[in-house]
Amino acid sequence: MDYIRQSNLVEQGKISQSSVSIIGCGAWGSAVAMALAKMGVGYFTLYDADIVNEENLPNQMYRIGDLGDLKVDALGAIIKCYNPDTVITAYNAN
């Protein structure tokens, strides 16, 4: 992915080596994770105990094909669509 638009703001090497923990992969967590993934963050740890339900689709970053999947797994897969080199650790826990 080309990160040219942010190159004068942040050093891409530092972002790609950064790690982020997202606790709760609902509306805010999934949106924040997507924004950071598109910036090129290299390491994510995702925590959530829920699955993707139909009522999650309008306000969360999930796709119809994610219905019934664990939110941490679905969000990890979506992140990988934007940056295949991202390392994802997912915990399905309360």
QUIQUIGI-V803773 format. One record per backbone hydrogen bond with DSSP energy under -1.0 kcal/mol. CO is the residue of the C=O (numbers start at 1). NH is the residue of the N-H. E is the energy in kcal/mol with one decimal. If there is no record, write none. Layout:
BEGIN
CO,NH,E
CO,NH,E
END
This chain:
BEGIN
3,6,-1.5
6,9,-1.7
6,10,-2.1
11,15,-1.7
12,16,-2.8
15,18,-1.5
15,42,-1.2
18,43,-1.6
20,45,-2.5
22,47,-2.6
26,30,-2.6
27,31,-1.5
28,32,-2.8
29,33,-2.4
30,34,-2.1
31,35,-2.3
32,36,-2.5
33,37,-2.5
34,38,-2.4
36,41,-2.2
42,87,-3.0
43,20,-2.3
44,89,-2.4
45,22,-3.0
46,91,-3.0
47,24,-3.1
50,71,-2.5
52,68,-3.0
53,56,-1.8
54,57,-1.1
56,60,-1.2
63,66,-2.0
64,67,-1.6
66,69,-2.6
69,52,-2.9
70,74,-2.7
71,75,-2.9
72,76,-1.8
73,77,-2.1
74,78,-2.1
75,79,-2.6
76,80,-2.1
77,81,-1.0
79,82,-1.1
79,83,-1.9
83,86,-1.9
87,44,-2.8
89,46,-3.0
91,48,-2.1
91,93,-1.4
END
